[in-house]
Amino acid sequence: MFTDTISNVFTLNHRTTPSWVIWIPLLTGILSFDRQAFPQGRELNTSETEKYRLPQATRTPASSPGLSDASKDNEQMPQTAISYAHMCEPELGIPPQINLDRAVEIPIYIDGKQVYGNFPTCDNPVLIGKSTVSGSVIQRYEGRTADGVKLPHVVWVAFGRNSSSSTTRVVGSVQMIGYNKKTGATAFFESGDHIAPWVSLDNDTWRMRGTMPWIDDPSEFNRAFVPAPMQCVQCHQNDPFITNSFITAAKIPGTDEPVIPILDATSPYHVIGGSQWDMRTINLKDNACFDCHRVGMKTIELFTQSGWDVNEHMPPDDPGSLSEAYAQLLAAWKQGPSQFDGAHWIIPPARGKPATIVGPDYPHQATFNRNQFTLGNAVPEEETQTLELLRRRYFESNRKYQEQIAQGRLTPEEADRELTKLLRQILLATER
């Protein structure tokens, strides 16, 4: 969600991608976060919150500190979406009900003209190794407690990603991200792979339509959503929201401001239930790439493989002017922070605490954050080779399957199943 900036991690996505990985990395922005939720989002939430009441014994006021820091350090991701909603309520209130009809459509353009359908190339591609499809939608909601009290320091973003190859069968996902801009508390909810019971597509524009189940029906909510099944920070690395020209094409109605909140280098960030997640990003002293935001290097790798050139887009006001700083950053990433003067790992500020430099004793190191290193804190060479082979196989298979689909030798559903298998292998490898 974002303006062409630099962020996150290498988690592949195809969509064919399983819906639980769809917010694939892009780059995070430069602007301040203090933007109002849409009026329609506020009104919708007002009526909806009156329907939902957690049992009094399990409710915690959203204004309370909730769990102690010590308890939060040992939080584990629950098994169901409704349990996760309970866990998140003290810091985020309750999640909104997602009505895709009221969301803002993400336009796609070719030569500056809005187009509809499934396109291999366009002016604002998704940059995740697959075609760009019209009809995706995004919406922002102001946070609220179960009693309907506004939480202006909390924002929820709902994202419906359309990845369909035709309007006859819905392929895609619906996600929610909740964010507390005071504490950095973040929640990720992901839809299952099958959203057809609730979502349909317009025949002419491919726009996603429908209303997702809500917490007033726990069993349906659990059927529609799951808590994060893997470390979402593999993609949402430098902050909760990913940005690129695709995502930021959706504007708050009547303005030129993106629907997606744009955070900065000082924005706090921690994941509720993700106490064991690898929250590190690389940092380089006096490097201008970090003036506006933290940097997730795996996103850069992914976007580059999709044909994106950092120096053609960054910084947004003067592309290419930081090419030397970027080259230095790449060198530090390839060598590893411990081998490069002035480079180090940081974890973002959170819960009122500042950003912190961490060393080789950081307990939550994950392969996705170190598989390219050749020195120092390198992973075993066989792991690196395995990941690289899987990654190459994914992109090669994606191209091959697209050709076979065009020739009528393979259905989109068959390609989806095969690419999903590959993606899951990659995710499992990066989690070790």
N, C-alpha and C positions, 0 to 999 in steps of 0.2 A: 504494500500500500504506500504510494509514495511519489516523490519527484526524483528524476534520474539521479541517484546518489549511490553510495556503495554500502552494501551490507552483507550478509548472512552466509549460509552454509551450503554445501553440496548435498542436497537431497533431491533425487531426480523425480520428475513429474512428467506425465505424458498425456494424460487423459484420453485417455486411457489410464492415467494414474488413478490409483485408488483414492477415493475422496478424502481420506484422512491425511493426505500429504499435500493438498492442493495449494496452500498459500506459499508457493515456492518462492525462494529468495529473490528479492529485488533490492532496491537501494533506498536508504532512508534519508529523510529530508532535513530541511534547513530552517524551516519556519517555526514559529511558536505554536504551542498546542492549544491555546485558549480560544477555542471556537465553539459556538453554540450547537447543540444538537438540533436536528431539523424540527420545526414546529410539529409536523405530522408525526414524527417519532415520539415527541413528548406526549402528545395527545393520546396516541395509541397506548403508550405505556401506562398512562394514568388510568385508563379504563381497565387494562389488563391486570394491573397490580391489585385491584380490588377483588379479583377472583381467587388469588393465591394466598394461602396462609400455611406456613410450616407449622407443625405441632409446636405449641408453646415451649415444651421442654427442650426442643432442639434448636430454637431460634436464638440468634445472637444479634443485638442491635447493630446496625451498620456503623454507628458512630463509636462503638466500643473498640478497644484494642484487639479483641478476639484472642487468639492463642498467643502465648508468650513466644518471644524470639527463639527460645530453646526448643519449644514444641514445634515451631515452624521449621526449624532446621532438620527435623525428622519426619516431616510430612511425606506421605506417600499418596500417589494418585489412586483414587478409589476406582472401583470396577464399573460403576454405572454413572450415567449423566446426572441423574437426580441426586445421587450422593455427592457428586462434585458440586452441584448447585448449592447444596447445603454447606459444603466446606467453604465455598467462595462468598457466601452471603455476608459474613462480617465485614469484608473489605470492599465488596463490589455490589452489594444489594442483590437483587434478583435479575436474571437474564430477561431480555425482552422477548416477546413473541415475534417471530419473523414473518412478516407479510411481504412477500416478494413483489406483489402488485404495487406497493407503496414505496419500494426502493427506487434508487436512481439507476437507470440503465447505463452501462459502460459502453460508450460508442467506440467503434473501430473505423478507421479511415484508410482509404487508398487515394493517393494524390489529393489529400485534403477533403475528400468527399466521403460522408458516412455511408457505409455499406453493410449489407446483411447477409449472413451465411457463414460458411466455413472456408477460411482462406489460408494458404500456405505462407503468404507474405502480406504485409500491410504496413502502414505508416507507424502504427503503435502496437507491435507484436507482443505476445505474452512472454517471449524469451525463455521458454522452459522446454525447448526441444519438441514442440508440437505446433499444430496449426492454431490460429487465432479464430475464435468463434464469437459471433455476435450474440447478444441476449443476456450476457452476464449482468448481474445487478449488485449494488452495494448500498448500504444504509447505515447511518449513525444514529444512536439513541443516547439520551442522557440517562445516567444511572438513577435508580429509585430503590427504596426499601420495599419490603413486602407490604407496608402500610401506605405506600404511595408518596413517601417523603422524598423530595428531590435530592440527589447526590451530584451536585455540579462538578465535583472533582472526579467523577467516574464517567467513563464513556464506554459504550458497547458498539461494536461494529459487526454487522452481519454481511456476509459475502456469499452470493450465489454464483458459482462458476459454471458456466455452460461449456461442456466439452463434447457436445453431440455432433455426430456426423450427418444427421438429418433431423427434421422436426417430428419424425414418426416415433422416435424412441429417445427418451431423456437420458443423457449421460452427463454426469457432473456431480457437484457436491454443494452443500450449504454449511458454512462455518460461522461461528461466533467467537469474537475475542472481546473480553472485558478487561478494562485497564483503569487503575487508580493512579492518577497523575501525582498524587502526594506521596504515596508509599512505593509505587512501582508495581504493586500487586497485579498480576495478570492471570487470566484464565483462558484456556483454549478448549472450545467445544467443536467437534467435527461430526459431520453427518456420516451415516453408513454409506455404502456404495449404492444402495437402491433408494433413490429419492422419488421415484415415479409415483408412489401412492399419494404424494402431496404436491408434486411439481409437474407442470406441463409447459409446453412451448407454444408461442404464437407462430402461426404458419408463415407469416410474411417477414417478421423481424427476428424470429427465433428467441424472442425475449422470454425469460423464465417467469412463470406465474405460479401462485399458490401460497398457502399458509402452512408453516411448519408446526408440528405439535409443540405444546408448551408445558410448563411445569405444573399446570393445574390438572394434567392427566399424566401422572408419573410413568405409567407403563408405556404410553405412546411416546413420551419424551425420551425414554430409554430406548425405544425402538428406532427413533429418528436420529439420536445423537449418542456419541460416546465421548468420554474424556480422552485426553491425548493418549494414543496407544504407543507413542514413541516420543523422543525428545524433539518437540516442535522447534526448539532453538537451533536445530540443524539448519533451519531455514530462517526463522525469526530470530536471528542471532544478535544483532546490535540493538534492536528494540522490538516491541511486539508487532509492529506494522511494517509491511513490505511495500515498497513503492517502485514504480517505473511508469513509463508513458502510457501503458495500458491502464493501470489502476487509476492514475491521476487524471485520466480523461473524464472520469465521472466527477462532476462539480456539484457543490451545494446549489440548489436551484436559485437563480437570480444573482449568482456570484461567480467569480472565477476561482474560488477556493476548492481544492479537492475535498471530496467526501471523506477520504481517508485522513485521519489525524497525522500531522507531520511533527515528529519529535526531533530532539537535538542531542548533542553529545552529553548534556547534563541530565537527561531524563532518567529517572529511576526505573529499575526493571528487575523483578523477580517473579517466578512462576509459582502460583499456588499449587501445591502438590508436587512440585518439581524440585524439591530440596536436593536431590541427588543428580540433577542435570548439570551438564558442563556449560557454565555461563560465561566462559572466557571469550574475549576478543583480543586481537593483537593491538598493541599501541606502539607508536614510534615517536620519541621525543622530538619536538620542533618540526614535525612533518605536517605540512598544511592540509593533507588529506583528512586530518582529524579535527580541523577547526570547527566543523559544523555537525559532525556526527561520529559515532563509533563505526568501526568497519568490520564486516564479516567477510572474510576472504573467500569462503567457499561459494558465495553468491557470485563473486566476480568470475570464478572458474566456470560456473554453470552458464552465466550469461555470455561469456566469451565463446563457449562451445556452441551457443545459439546464434553467433554472429554479431554480438554486441562489442563495441570498442569503447573502453572507458574514456579515452582521450577525445572521442567524438561527442561525448555527452557531459563530461565532468570537468570542472565544476559547471553548473548550469548557466551561470552568467558569462563564462569565458572558457568554453570547452578547449581542452588541450593545454591550458596555461600551467597545469600542475603535472605535466608529463614527467618531469624529473623526480618530483616527490613520489609519484606513483611507481616509477621504476625502482626507487629506493624501497618503497613498501613491498613490492614484489620480491625484491632480493631478501628482505628480512623474513618474509613469509616462507620462502623456499628454504632458507638456511635454518630457520627456527629462531625465535626470539632470544634464546640463551646464547646463540652464536653470533648475534648481530648487535653491534654497539648502539646503545640507546633504545633497544627494543625490549618489550616485556609483555607479559599477559596481564590483562586487567579483568575484573568482574565489575559490572555496573553498580552505581549507587542504588541503594534499596533500603526501605524502612528507616529513612532518616540518616543512614550511614553513607559516607562518601564512596566513590569508586576506589577499589583496592587493587594493588599490585599483588599477584600471586606467583609463586615459584613452582619448582618441580614437585613440591610436596602437596600441591593442590589435590584434594582427594577424589574429585569427580571427573578426571580427565577421560574423554571419550575419543575414539578413533577418528570421528569426523573432524576433530579439531587438530589432528596432528599427523594424518596419514601421508602428507606430502613431505614431511621433514626427512632430511637425509643425514642430519647430524644431531648431536645432543640428545634431546628427548624424542628420538625417532622411534617409530613403531617397527616391529620386525619387517624385514624386506618382503617376506612372503605375504604379509597382510596388505602391504602397499600394492604389490603386484596383483593380488586377488581383486582389490577394489578397482584398480585401474582396468583390469580385464572386464570386470562386470560393467563398468561405466562405458567402455568402448562397445561392448556387446549390446548394451541398451540402445545407444544412439544408432549403431549399425542396424539393429533389429527394427527400430522405429522407422528408419528410412525404407528398409526392405518391406515392412508391412504396409506402409503407405502406398508403395508401388503396387503391391499385390491387391490392395483394396481397389485402387484405381483400375486395375486390370480385371476386376471381378473374381479374382482367385481366392480372396479372403474376405470375410465379413468384418466390420468394425468390432463386433462383439468378440470374435476369435482373436483379433489383434489385441484387444483390451485385456483379455485373460492372460495372454502370453507376456505382455509388457508388465502387467501387474505382478506376475511371478518374478520377473527380473528385478523390479523395483523393490520388492520385499526382500530379496536376497541382498541387495545393496544396503537397505536400511538395517538389516540384521548385522551385516558386516561392520557398519559404522557405529553401531551401538556397543561393540565389544570394548 
